[in-house]
Amino acid sequence: MTHQLTLEIADEIYQPLAEKAKATGQSVEAVVRDCLAASVNLAPGSLLGRWAGAFASGVPDAGTRHHEYLGQVLYDEMQGKKDD
């Protein structure tokens, strides 16, 4: 879901946004969206929560042991092991 906002922005704020937009090839709106998203400091992985339980993994304790499983995969990758 998205929401539309209308903002009044002073020239001294708008001009740097416009310059950044031009330099990056983005619209001013996209630059403002990125700035706003960065300013709310979303916790890492917080957007993944909406996917919890959306897929059957076949691993009944994945919700409580996910750190162990991720750690094991990382360890295996560092050891050069392949998952076949």
DAFENCOR-V681065 format. One record per residue. N is the residue number from 0. OMEGA is omega in degrees with one decimal (none if undefined). Layout:
[[N & OMEGA] [N & OMEGA]]
This chain:
[[0 & 176.0] [1 & 178.7] [2 & 178.5] [3 & 178.3] [4 & 172.3] [5 & -176.1] [6 & 169.4] [7 & -174.8] [8 & 178.5] [9 & -179.4] [10 & -177.2] [11 & 173.8] [12 & -177.0] [13 & -175.4] [14 & 176.7] [15 & 176.9] [16 & 179.4] [17 & 178.6] [18 & 178.1] [19 & 178.3] [20 & -179.7] [21 & -178.6] [22 & -177.7] [23 & -179.6] [24 & 179.5] [25 & 172.5] [26 & 175.8] [27 & 179.8] [28 & -179.8] [29 & 178.7] [30 & 179.1] [31 & 177.7] [32 & 180.0] [33 & 179.2] [34 & 179.0] [35 & 179.5] [36 & 180.0] [37 & -175.3] [38 & -178.5] [39 & 174.8] [40 & 176.0] [41 & 178.7] [42 & 178.3] [43 & 179.0] [44 & -176.1] [45 & 178.9] [46 & 179.4] [47 & -178.0] [48 & -179.3] [49 & 179.3] [50 & -178.3] [51 & 178.9] [52 & -177.0] [53 & -176.6] [54 & 175.5] [55 & -177.6] [56 & -174.9] [57 & 179.2] [58 & -171.4] [59 & -178.4] [60 & -178.5] [61 & -179.2] [62 & -178.5] [63 & -177.0] [64 & -175.1] [65 & 179.0] [66 & 177.9] [67 & -179.8] [68 & 178.8] [69 & 177.4] [70 & 179.9] [71 & 178.5] [72 & 178.0] [73 & 178.5] [74 & 179.7] [75 & 178.6] [76 & -179.8] [77 & 178.1] [78 & 178.6] [79 & 179.5] [80 & 177.9] [81 & 175.4] [82 & -177.8] [83 & none]]
